Amino acid sequence: MDNWAPIRYREFWDIPRIFVVRYQGKMFLFDCAFDETAEDFPDYYRVYHLPELGEDEMTGSWDKLHQRATQYVGDVLVGSVQFDRSKRREIDTAVLDELTARIGAG
């Protein structure tokens, strides 16, 4: 249960609100975009499978990064993503195991 995967994030409000993680040869985008109507962040990430992206594609804003996705995987509750102590470097891979199983079943 102590398996960790490094993340790369852009926006941070208490936790990373959008981050990318590579796991088992796949790249995942976790996106928790601010909801203008509710004036708050939702309690879930929308998770996408991304194609391999070059470094130049990872610079700048990630607001539309989800449009590059090859697959929408599903929603994951923010509370089910366990971050390292800094909340900026890694996540526990348990949630990724669930996601890869979901992709394999789908």
C-alpha positions in Angstrom: 0.0 0.0 0.0 3.0 2.3 0.2 3.4 2.7 -3.6 3.7 6.2 -4.9 3.7 7.7 -8.4 5.1 11.2 -9.1 2.8 13.9 -10.3 3.1 17.1 -12.2 0.6 19.8 -11.4 -0.5 23.3 -12.4 -3.1 24.8 -10.1 -3.0 24.4 -6.3 -5.8 25.3 -3.9 -5.3 23.2 -0.7 -4.4 20.3 -3.1 -3.4 20.1 -6.7 -6.5 20.9 -8.7 -5.1 19.6 -12.0 -2.3 17.1 -12.3 -0.8 14.5 -14.6 0.5 11.2 -13.5 2.2 8.4 -15.4 1.4 4.9 -14.3 1.9 1.5 -15.9 2.8 3.1 -19.2 -0.3 5.3 -19.3 -0.7 9.0 -18.7 -3.6 10.2 -16.7 -5.0 13.7 -16.2 -6.9 14.5 -13.0 -8.9 17.7 -13.5 -10.9 19.4 -10.7 -11.8 22.7 -12.4 -13.3 25.5 -10.5 -17.1 25.6 -10.9 -18.1 29.3 -11.6 -21.8 28.6 -10.9 -21.1 27.0 -7.5 -18.2 29.4 -6.9 -16.2 26.4 -5.5 -14.2 23.4 -6.5 -16.2 20.2 -7.0 -15.5 17.2 -4.6 -14.3 15.0 -7.5 -11.6 14.9 -10.2 -12.6 14.1 -13.8 -10.0 11.6 -15.0 -8.8 11.2 -18.5 -6.4 9.0 -20.3 -3.9 11.2 -22.3 -1.8 10.2 -25.3 2.0 10.7 -24.9 2.6 14.4 -24.9 5.8 16.2 -25.6 7.4 18.6 -23.2 6.3 21.5 -25.4 2.7 20.4 -25.0 2.9 20.4 -21.2 4.0 24.1 -21.0 1.5 26.9 -20.5 -2.1 26.6 -19.4 -3.7 23.2 -18.9 -7.3 24.6 -19.1 -8.0 22.7 -22.3 -5.6 19.8 -21.7 -8.6 17.4 -21.3 -9.5 18.1 -24.9 -6.3 16.1 -25.8 -7.6 13.0 -24.0 -8.1 9.7 -25.8 -10.6 8.5 -23.2 -12.7 9.8 -20.3 -12.1 7.3 -17.5 -14.5 8.6 -14.9 -14.8 10.6 -11.8 -12.7 10.1 -8.6 -13.6 11.7 -5.3 -10.9 14.1 -4.2 -10.8 12.4 -0.8 -9.9 9.1 -2.4 -6.6 10.5 -3.8 -3.9 10.3 -1.2 -1.1 12.8 -1.7 2.4 12.8 -0.1 2.9 15.0 2.9 3.7 18.0 0.7 0.6 17.4 -1.5 2.8 18.4 -4.4 5.0 15.5 -5.4 3.3 12.1 -5.4 0.0 10.2 -5.0 -0.6 6.7 -3.6 -1.1 4.3 -6.5 -4.2 2.6 -5.1 -6.5 5.0 -7.0 -4.5 4.4 -10.1 -4.9 0.6 -9.7 -8.6 1.1 -9.6 -8.5 3.3 -12.7 -6.5 0.9 -14.7 -8.8 -1.9 -13.7 -11.7 0.2 -14.9 -10.1 0.8 -18.2 -9.3 -2.8 -18.6 -12.9 -3.8 -17.9 -14.3 -1.2 -20.3 
